[in-house]
Amino acid sequence: MSLAIDAATPDAPDCADDGTWLACIACGETFAPFEEVRYTCDDCDGLLEVRYADPPTFDEFGAGAPTDGPDRGVWRYREGLPFDLGVTLPEGDTPLHRVPRIEESVGVDALRIKHEGMNPTGSFKDRGMTVGVRVAKELGVGALACASTGNTSAALAAYGGRGGMETLVLLPQGKVAAGKVAQASLHGARILEVDGNFDACLDIVQELAARGEAYLLNSLNPFRLEGQKTIGFEILEEFYADYGAFPDRIVLPVGNAGNTSALYKGFRELVQSGALSVEEVPKLTGVQAEGAAPMVEAIEEGNDEIRRWEEVETRATAIRIGNPVNAPKAIPGVRNTGGTAVAVSDDEITEAQRQLAGEGVGVEPASAASLAGLKKLRREGVVDADERVVCLTTGHLLKDPDAAYEAGGDPEPVPNDVDAVVDHLDG
C-alpha cells in the first residue's frame, strides 16, 4: 500500500467503523478497528495503520465534536483521532521554546525546540497512551503491557492506573534510568527486568500479547501512533502562528521510529484533506546515537529495510534500540519529505544537552540528540542557513538524573562562613 506523501484519501471499506479502519501498509488488507485485538496484519504480518475516510483540516481542529472536548492538547485534534476523548491526564499542548543563542550559534534562520518532556509523565509517550488505553477499554481488555527503555513504562503505568487497569512492564536489566523505573513503580506497574536488551524485551512482550496475556502498547500498536501524530499538528499550528509559514525541517531523535512514522502519517492526512500542500511538508530528519543507528545505516545505504543491530550502546538510553519496529513506516517518511538521517556521538549529545540547559530547556540525553544532529548536518552543509527548523526533544531532564548530574558542574564545598564564601567566589 502506498505511503506516498501525495497518496489520495482512501475509500472506506465495508469493515470501517464510523469512517475508521485498519490497513496493512504491506499488502493493503483492511480490518475493522475495534472488533478484536490486532497489532499486525493477519495475512502477511505487516504493520498496520489507522485510516480515515475524511481526514481533517486545520479549521476542524478544536471544534465540532459532540463531546465539546478540550481546545488544547492531544484531544484538540479529536477530528483526526479514533475517539472524541481518551483516558486523559491531560497531555499535549507542550511549549515550542525559543533558543536565540543556540539559533545564532547553529546558524539557521529560525530554531525552535518542541519540548515533549513537559507532558504529565515527562515524555511524548503520554500522547500515545491517552489514545491507546482508550482503545484498550473499547476492546474490553483488562491488562496492559509494554517493553520499554523507560519512558513507555512510566506512561503506561500512569495511564493504566488512571484507567483502572493492570500494567506489566519488561525492562532491560540495568539499562534503564532510575527516574523512569521509579515512575513505573510508583504508578503501580509490575516490573520485570529481563537479562537482555530492549529488543529482547519487545520479542518477549509481543509473544505474551500474542498469547492473550495482555494488550500490547508499544509503538507496534498502530493506535499509539495516532496520539503521537498530534505532535506534528501542534508544531505546524504553533510555528505558523509565529512565522506565518510552516517549518522547513523537523529534526527528531529515533529509537523505535514511532514519532517519525506518526508525524509523517499526520502530514499525509493534512495533504489528503487539502490543508497542507506537498511543498509545505517539513523535511523529517532522524537522529540516532552512533552506537545504535540501524535506521541511519539504512538511509545512508539506500535500503528499504533495516539490519537489526544485536549489540547497541549509548548513554542516550531512550534510543538504545537496535531494531526499530516502525522503520517500514519511518524510512518512507524521511525519504518522501526530502529529509535524511544522521548518527551522532555520545559526546555530541552531552554537549547539546548542556547547550539546551543553558537556555533553560532541561532534557534527557536522547532528547538532545536532535540538536546534536542538527549541528552536525549544519556543519556538513546538509542544512542550509536560510532554513527554519524545529528540534523535537522527547523527555524531561529529570528522567535521567544521573546523566544530568554527570553533564553538569560539580558542587563546590565551602566553610560555614559568609566571609569564606565571598573569598571562595572571588578566588
LOTORTOR-922203 format. One record per residue (C-alpha): residue number from 1; residue in one letter; chain; x, y, z. Coordinates in steps of 0.05 Angstrom, whole numbers. Example, Ala and Ser with C-alpha at 12.3 -4.5 7.8 and 13.67 -1.06 7.14 Angstrom:
2
k:r:c:px:py:pz
1:A:A:246:-90:156;
2:S:A:273:-21:143;
END
This chain:
427
k:r:c:px:py:pz
1:M:A:0:0:0;
2:S:A:27:68:-19;
3:L:A:57:112:35;
4:A:A:69:168:-16;
5:I:A:63:238:11;
6:D:A:10:254:-42;
7:A:A:-30:189:-36;
8:A:A:-105:201:-46;
9:T:A:-154:194:11;
10:P:A:-174:120:12;
11:D:A:-246:98:5;
12:A:A:-275:67:68;
13:P:A:-281:-9:64;
14:D:A:-341:-47:89;
15:C:A:-305:-63:154;
16:A:A:-298:11:173;
17:D:A:-328:36:238;
18:D:A:-354:107:230;
19:G:A:-303:120:176;
20:T:A:-244:89:214;
21:W:A:-208:24:198;
22:L:A:-141:-11:200;
23:A:A:-100:-23:137;
24:C:A:-37:-63:125;
25:I:A:19:-20:95;
26:A:A:50:-82:62;
27:C:A:-8:-118:28;
28:G:A:-66:-69:34;
29:E:A:-113:-116:72;
30:T:A:-164:-79:115;
31:F:A:-194:-95:183;
32:A:A:-247:-70:230;
33:P:A:-214:-26:282;
34:F:A:-246:-50:347;
35:E:A:-276:-119:336;
36:E:A:-215:-157:362;
37:V:A:-144:-145:386;
38:R:A:-97:-138:328;
39:Y:A:-27:-109:322;
40:T:A:-4:-133:254;
41:C:A:-35:-159:190;
42:D:A:-70:-227:194;
43:D:A:-48:-243:123;
44:C:A:25:-221:119;
45:D:A:44:-197:189;
46:G:A:57:-127:161;
47:L:A:50:-63:201;
48:L:A:-20:-33:207;
49:E:A:-42:39:202;
50:V:A:-106:72:226;
51:R:A:-142:102:165;
52:Y:A:-197:153:160;
53:A:A:-248:166:105;
54:D:A:-250:241:120;
55:P:A:-182:269:143;
56:P:A:-189:336:179;
57:T:A:-167:406:160;
58:F:A:-137:457:208;
59:D:A:-204:491:213;
60:E:A:-235:428:242;
61:F:A:-186:422:299;
62:G:A:-215:442:366;
63:A:A:-286:445:342;
64:G:A:-345:403:322;
65:A:A:-341:343:369;
66:P:A:-406:323:403;
67:T:A:-370:318:469;
68:D:A:-348:391:463;
69:G:A:-279:368:482;
70:P:A:-217:408:500;
71:D:A:-188:462:456;
72:R:A:-116:448:477;
73:G:A:-71:386:477;
74:V:A:-80:319:443;
75:W:A:-156:319:443;
76:R:A:-159:385:408;
77:Y:A:-145:341:347;
78:R:A:-203:293:360;
79:E:A:-229:303:289;
80:G:A:-166:265:267;
81:L:A:-169:211:321;
82:P:A:-210:148:331;
83:F:A:-249:177:390;
84:D:A:-271:245:416;
85:L:A:-236:235:483;
86:G:A:-190:185:515;
87:V:A:-162:167:583;
88:T:A:-130:234:596;
89:L:A:-88:269:649;
90:P:A:-87:315:604;
91:E:A:-29:313:555;
92:G:A:-1:353:496;
93:D:A:0:428:490;
94:T:A:75:428:502;
95:P:A:119:490:493;
96:L:A:154:510:429;
97:H:A:214:544:461;
98:R:A:255:600:430;
99:V:A:330:589:439;
100:P:A:362:652:409;
101:R:A:435:637:429;
102:I:A:432:567:401;
103:E:A:396:592:339;
104:E:A:453:641:326;
105:S:A:508:591:340;
106:V:A:478:538:295;
107:G:A:467:589:240;
108:V:A:396:578:216;
109:D:A:342:628:201;
110:A:A:298:603:258;
111:L:A:304:548:310;
112:R:A:250:526:359;
113:I:A:251:469:409;
114:K:A:187:428:417;
115:H:A:194:403:489;
116:E:A:154:339:498;
117:G:A:185:330:566;
118:M:A:130:376:592;
119:N:A:77:322:586;
120:P:A:47:293:650;
121:T:A:97:236:659;
122:G:A:154:275:627;
123:S:A:155:248:556;
124:F:A:119:246:490;
125:K:A:95:175:505;
126:D:A:35:204:542;
127:R:A:5:226:475;
128:G:A:4:154:451;
129:M:A:-22:126:516;
130:T:A:-83:171:521;
131:V:A:-107:140:455;
132:G:A:-80:70:466;
133:V:A:-111:60:535;
134:R:A:-178:86:508;
135:V:A:-174:34:453;
136:A:A:-159:-20:504;
137:K:A:-222:-2:541;
138:E:A:-262:-4:475;
139:L:A:-234:-74:463;
140:G:A:-252:-96:534;
141:V:A:-182:-117:556;
142:G:A:-162:-112:629;
143:A:A:-86:-115:628;
144:L:A:-35:-74:591;
145:A:A:38:-90:576;
146:C:A:99:-59:543;
147:A:A:174:-68:533;
148:S:A:210:-4:550;
149:T:A:274:35:554;
150:G:A:238:74:608;
151:N:A:191:128:582;
152:T:A:139:80:555;
153:S:A:136:43:621;
154:A:A:124:108:660;
155:A:A:68:129:613;
156:L:A:36:61:610;
157:A:A:35:55:686;
158:A:A:6:124:695;
159:Y:A:-48:119:643;
160:G:A:-63:47:660;
161:G:A:-71:68:732;
162:R:A:-116:126:711;
163:G:A:-158:76:672;
164:G:A:-161:26:729;
165:M:A:-123:-27:691;
166:E:A:-66:-74:709;
167:T:A:1:-59:677;
168:L:A:62:-102:663;
169:V:A:129:-73:642;
170:L:A:190:-110:616;
171:L:A:256:-72:622;
172:P:A:327:-89:601;
173:Q:A:363:-104:666;
174:G:A:409:-48:689;
175:K:A:397:-7:626;
176:V:A:340:39:647;
177:A:A:349:106:682;
178:A:A:328:105:755;
179:G:A:277:162:747;
180:K:A:237:122:696;
181:V:A:237:57:737;
182:A:A:214:98:797;
183:Q:A:156:127:759;
184:A:A:131:59:734;
185:S:A:138:30:804;
186:L:A:101:86:839;
187:H:A:44:85:788;
188:G:A:34:12:804;
189:A:A:63:-27:746;
190:R:A:90:-97:756;
191:I:A:162:-91:731;
192:L:A:203:-149:703;
193:E:A:277:-138:689;
194:V:A:300:-181:631;
195:D:A:371:-206:622;
196:G:A:376:-176:552;
197:N:A:368:-111:513;
198:F:A:305:-73:495;
199:D:A:295:-113:431;
200:A:A:296:-178:471;
201:C:A:244:-148:518;
202:L:A:200:-130:459;
203:D:A:206:-200:430;
204:I:A:180:-229:496;
205:V:A:124:-179:506;
206:Q:A:100:-189:435;
207:E:A:95:-264:448;
208:L:A:58:-251:513;
209:A:A:9:-207:475;
210:A:A:0:-259:421;
211:R:A:-19:-309:475;
212:G:A:-72:-261:502;
213:E:A:-37:-247:568;
214:A:A:-42:-171:560;
215:Y:A:-55:-115:510;
216:L:A:9:-91:477;
217:L:A:21:-16:479;
218:N:A:88:-9:447;
219:S:A:90:32:383;
220:L:A:79:-31:343;
221:N:A:7:-17:364;
222:P:A:-20:29:309;
223:F:A:-66:67:357;
224:R:A:-5:91:397;
225:L:A:19:130:337;
226:E:A:-47:165:329;
227:G:A:-36:203:393;
228:Q:A:37:217:375;
229:K:A:19:248:307;
230:T:A:-11:306:346;
231:I:A:60:330:360;
232:G:A:64:347:286;
233:F:A:-4:382:286;
234:E:A:17:425:345;
235:I:A:84:443:314;
236:L:A:51:465:249;
237:E:A:-2:507:284;
238:E:A:45:539:334;
239:F:A:101:553:284;
240:Y:A:52:582:233;
241:A:A:22:628:286;
242:D:A:92:657:300;
243:Y:A:122:659:230;
244:G:A:65:657:180;
245:A:A:96:595:149;
246:F:A:109:523:167;
247:P:A:179:498:188;
248:D:A:225:474:132;
249:R:A:251:416:174;
250:I:A:235:377:237;
251:V:A:293:342:270;
252:L:A:277:286:319;
253:P:A:311:230:358;
254:V:A:299:160:332;
255:G:A:291:99:376;
256:N:A:235:54:353;
257:A:A:219:106:298;
258:G:A:148:116:323;
259:N:A:149:192:322;
260:T:A:179:195:253;
261:S:A:124:149:229;
262:A:A:69:186:267;
263:L:A:88:255:243;
264:Y:A:93:231:171;
265:K:A:24:199:176;
266:G:A:-6:263:204;
267:F:A:25:305:149;
268:R:A:-1:257:96;
269:E:A:-71:264:125;
270:L:A:-66:340:122;
271:V:A:-44:335:49;
272:Q:A:-104:290:35;
273:S:A:-152:340:66;
274:G:A:-122:397:27;
275:A:A:-99:433:90;
276:L:A:-25:426:71;
277:S:A:9:424:4;
278:V:A:64:374:-11;
279:E:A:114:430:-16;
280:E:A:96:454:54;
281:V:A:110:387:88;
282:P:A:172:394:133;
283:K:A:233:351:118;
284:L:A:233:296:171;
285:T:A:305:286:195;
286:G:A:321:230:243;
287:V:A:379:227:292;
288:Q:A:408:165:326;
289:A:A:467:153:371;
290:E:A:528:124:336;
291:G:A:523:62:380;
292:A:A:450:48:360;
293:A:A:440:73:289;
294:P:A:407:19:246;
295:M:A:359:68:212;
296:V:A:415:116:195;
297:E:A:452:57:164;
298:A:A:391:40:121;
299:I:A:381:112:98;
300:E:A:455:121:80;
301:E:A:458:55:43;
302:G:A:392:66:6;
303:N:A:359:5:37;
304:D:A:284:-3:46;
305:E:A:294:-47:108;
306:I:A:339:-41:168;
307:R:A:390:-91:191;
308:R:A:378:-109:264;
309:W:A:436:-89:309;
310:E:A:444:-142:362;
311:E:A:492:-100:404;
312:V:A:475:-28:419;
313:E:A:504:20:469;
314:T:A:496:95:483;
315:R:A:485:138:544;
316:A:A:422:162:510;
317:T:A:383:104:540;
318:A:A:316:123:510;
319:I:A:342:109:439;
320:R:A:385:49:456;
321:I:A:347:6:406;
322:G:A:376:-38:351;
323:N:A:312:-60:315;
324:P:A:264:-1:304;
325:V:A:198:-36:292;
326:N:A:168:24:256;
327:A:A:224:30:205;
328:P:A:179:8:147;
329:K:A:136:69:161;
330:A:A:192:116:181;
331:I:A:241:105:123;
332:P:A:189:128:71;
333:G:A:173:187:117;
334:V:A:245:210:115;
335:R:A:255:199:41;
336:N:A:187:224:16;
337:T:A:195:290:53;
338:G:A:265:303:28;
339:G:A:295:291:97;
340:T:A:354:250:119;
341:A:A:383:213:180;
342:V:A:448:223:217;
343:A:A:486:190:274;
344:V:A:519:230:330;
345:S:A:568:212:385;
346:D:A:551:210:459;
347:D:A:598:269:470;
348:E:A:560:309:418;
349:I:A:494:290:452;
350:T:A:520:313:520;
351:E:A:545:379:492;
352:A:A:477:392:461;
353:Q:A:444:375:527;
354:R:A:487:427:562;
355:Q:A:471:479:509;
356:L:A:396:468:517;
357:A:A:403:472:592;
358:G:A:439:538:583;
359:E:A:376:565:550;
360:G:A:333:537:608;
361:V:A:308:476:569;
362:G:A:322:414:611;
363:V:A:322:348:572;
364:E:A:347:277:579;
365:P:A:405:255:534;
366:A:A:363:222:479;
367:S:A:324:287:471;
368:A:A:388:327:459;
369:A:A:406:281:401;
370:S:A:360:324:357;
371:L:A:401:387:368;
372:A:A:466:348:362;
373:G:A:443:321:296;
374:L:A:422:390:271;
375:K:A:490:419:288;
376:K:A:526:363:252;
377:L:A:482:370:190;
378:R:A:492:445:190;
379:R:A:568:436:194;
380:E:A:565:387:135;
381:G:A:523:435:94;
382:V:A:463:389:91;
383:V:A:420:440:128;
384:D:A:422:510:97;
385:A:A:429:576:134;
386:D:A:361:600:109;
387:E:A:322:541:139;
388:R:A:271:547:194;
389:V:A:278:486:238;
390:V:A:242:453:297;
391:C:A:281:404:341;
392:L:A:238:355:379;
393:T:A:261:338:449;
394:T:A:224:278:476;
395:G:A:238:271:551;
396:H:A:249:314:612;
397:L:A:316:327:645;
398:L:A:295:290:709;
399:K:A:281:226:671;
400:D:A:355:211:677;
401:P:A:382:250:737;
402:D:A:448:212:737;
403:A:A:463:234:665;
404:A:A:443:305:683;
405:Y:A:490:306:742;
406:E:A:548:280:700;
407:A:A:535:332:646;
408:G:A:532:389:696;
409:G:A:584:422:740;
410:D:A:607:393:807;
411:P:A:585:425:873;
412:E:A:639:466:908;
413:P:A:649:455:983;
414:V:A:656:518:1025;
415:P:A:662:532:1100;
416:N:A:601:552:1141;
417:D:A:620:626:1140;
418:V:A:598:685:1097;
419:D:A:668:715:1090;
420:A:A:695:647:1069;
421:V:A:640:642:1016;
422:V:A:658:711:990;
423:D:A:732:694:988;
424:H:A:715:630:951;
425:L:A:674:666:899;
426:D:A:728:718:889;
427:G:A:783:667:886;
END
